[in-house]
């Protein structure tokens, strides 16, 4: 292939809608098939996440306490822990 050294680090599930039974089933299926590489953090479907780029801002700048912002911060903490880096060293609090 074009990138023989490329490996899959992990899978992030996005656009998650907890109200949809199908979304929950997809999450369960992906987690059962890929087991350890799927991050626990789910990024929700959110209007604010869609709006932020239109304003030239990250979600943390645009809506710091919103569900999307908190989810991405949680994902960052999870990623750092997976790679054995202390979240506090990067200014992230435990969420």
WOPEMO-V478988 format. One record per pair of residues at least 12 apart in sequence whose C-alpha atoms are under 10 Angstrom apart, sorted by the first residue. I is the first residue (numbers start at 1). J is the second residue. D is the distance in Angstrom with one decimal. If there is no record, write none. Layout:
i,j,d
I,J,D
I,J,D
This chain:
i,j,d
8,37,8.2
9,37,6.9
9,38,9.1
9,79,9.9
10,34,9.2
10,36,8.3
10,37,4.6
10,38,5.6
10,39,6.7
10,79,9.2
11,30,9.1
11,31,9.3
11,34,8.5
11,35,10.0
11,36,9.4
11,37,6.0
11,38,4.6
11,39,6.0
11,40,9.4
12,37,8.9
12,38,6.3
12,39,5.6
12,40,8.1
12,41,7.4
12,42,7.1
12,43,7.7
12,75,8.5
13,26,9.5
13,27,7.4
13,30,8.9
13,31,9.8
13,38,7.8
13,39,7.6
13,40,8.6
13,41,7.6
13,42,5.5
13,43,6.2
13,44,8.6
14,27,9.9
14,41,9.1
14,42,6.1
14,43,4.5
14,44,6.1
14,45,7.1
14,68,10.0
14,71,9.9
15,42,8.2
15,43,6.1
15,44,5.1
15,45,4.1
15,46,7.5
15,49,9.7
15,68,9.9
16,42,6.6
16,43,6.0
16,44,4.4
16,45,5.2
16,46,8.8
17,42,9.5
17,43,9.0
17,44,6.0
17,45,5.7
17,46,8.8
18,42,9.8
18,44,8.0
18,45,8.9
27,40,9.8
27,42,8.9
37,82,9.9
39,75,7.6
39,78,7.5
39,79,8.1
39,82,9.4
40,74,9.4
40,75,8.1
40,78,8.0
41,71,6.7
41,72,8.1
41,73,9.5
41,74,6.6
41,75,5.6
41,76,9.3
41,77,9.7
41,78,7.6
41,79,9.8
42,68,9.4
42,71,6.8
42,72,8.7
42,74,9.1
42,75,8.1
43,67,8.4
43,68,6.4
43,69,9.0
43,70,9.1
43,71,5.6
43,72,6.9
43,74,9.4
43,75,8.4
44,67,7.2
44,68,6.2
44,69,9.8
44,71,7.5
44,72,9.6
45,67,9.2
45,68,7.9
46,66,9.1
46,67,7.7
46,68,6.5
46,69,9.9
47,68,9.1
48,62,8.0
48,63,7.1
48,66,7.9
48,67,8.8
48,68,7.4
48,69,9.0
49,62,8.7
49,63,8.4
49,66,9.1
49,67,9.0
49,68,6.1
49,69,7.9
50,68,9.8
51,63,9.7
59,72,8.5
59,73,10.0
60,72,8.4
60,73,8.3
70,95,7.6
71,95,8.8
73,92,7.4
73,93,8.5
73,94,8.9
73,95,7.6
74,92,8.9
74,93,8.8
74,94,7.6
74,95,5.8
75,95,9.4
76,90,9.8
76,92,8.1
77,90,9.3
77,92,6.8
77,93,7.8
77,94,6.9
77,95,7.8
78,94,9.3
78,95,9.6
80,92,9.7
